[in-house]
């Protein structure tokens, strides 16, 4: 700022006579003097050399000797010096001053045409005229200089102001642009956080419900199961006793007993009762398994991160989905590889697997095959869940993780499944990559960093 | 800031009369023109004015030769005091070698004096002149009027700054020469060390100031 505000252009630069006067300013005046009877009218520089001259002595280049000798005297005076040579030539000499400094001389001479008085008054008139010309030119030069300086300066200032304005405008524009981006980003984050919260809450209440139900069922199923086993033993005893009685000949009402035996279909009961009990035991066992799975899925007892086997959690998720898999008549193929334990919240990880698996199960209407592969790549666990469904069109691939984005009919899908899955995986520093081809199917590749126990705790 | 032409053996100095509008800057120059001897002093050049208010500047030139042959030209400028002519003020102030600040003594003008002095400080900084170093004198003009700030108060205010203060009534020619003389002397001190005026050019401060403040004897005799 300081630098550009400096003006190098200075007012009132030093000027010589030739800087001020030009031929068209002087020549007419000199011509008038010569026409009025002077032999020679001349304007010289400060050394007495002619700058412009008019008259009958065209060869003269400088003041005549006598006048030349007098210039120092004229310089110190403000009056017109009068002189006459032995040849009868009379002359007048005056100093031309600019800002108090002598910058030239004005000379007029006559050899007889004019007398001394006439020459003096001619000189006086012409010299006054010349000074007026000079004065007016100088004024004009000053005014122009000042005007130029001020305009130049104002222009420079305007340029500077404009530059600063442009810069600040750019700054604010950038700020507003990034602001918009920031707001968008934050809004997105908030939206995600909100939906995650919502989902977690939902999951938590489902989990609590499941745990409650599981707990309530667990006790009765426990004594049902154990009683059934006891009952089986009892029935065995009954059967043995009945058979023993049947073999006895010496019974009073033999015939009556046989009839009743037949009527009550004891033979059939005896052959069916074991199946009955066996089926009940199986059923009770299945109920026990379902309850165990429910408990395992909800992880209601564990809200904290812990070590877990990804393969086991996948199995867990698949068994929770077993009903869905049966309904969709889908086939699950597992290619489990070896992977180190992952440190995280199994409830959340299972939720992510579940959402992606559900997506795969609905990837088309029949003959669904879902292939699940797990392996360890470097420090990452890589889980790929591939289906042979309809595939995701290129143009919507970037949107599938957006909250509330769904291709299902209104009311059928929440558009939250993949969003939640994505959020959970990113929460653990992982990511989900999608490879999909229309008509061939989609592959969701989940990468989870295996941070180890220690790192996991620091996270 | 000084203009020094070695080939021409010439030095050009620029002194500026600064101050608020109507404080009497042009009057100061007019009186200098009247009082000082015609010898070595040029005519007062007044650029076009509007209603007697300076809109460009006035210029009073001086010219003399030091014993060494060094030609010295001193140009004394006024600036337009009106606030709106700030660009012109800056242009005139550029490369100044000394400043006389002409203040208006009237109590009613005190605020304008302050404003103008602040403007001077600002503009000096803008044209790259250090106000601490440049020769500066202050003149409180219009002492002949009523309702003026007392001399005691002025001295109390300005003494701590070390800036020479003069009382003047430029309209009657009082204090005008004193102000100018001190400015010229301070300017001599300011440039002497750098251009060795005394040693190289045998030009003492007295000669320097004397050349610029030769009072017209005819006038003095009246």
Interface residues (C-beta under 8 A of the other chain):
Chain A: X2 X5 X6 X7 X9 X10 X11 X12 X14 X76 X78 X97 X98 X99 X100 X101 X135 X138 X139 X142 X143 X146 X149 X150 X153 X154
Chain B: X3 X5 X8 X10 X12 X14 X38 X39 X40 X41 X42 X45 X47 X48 X56 X57 X59 X61 X62 X63 X71 X73 X75 X77 X87 X88 X90 X91 X92 X94 X95 X125 X126 X127 X128
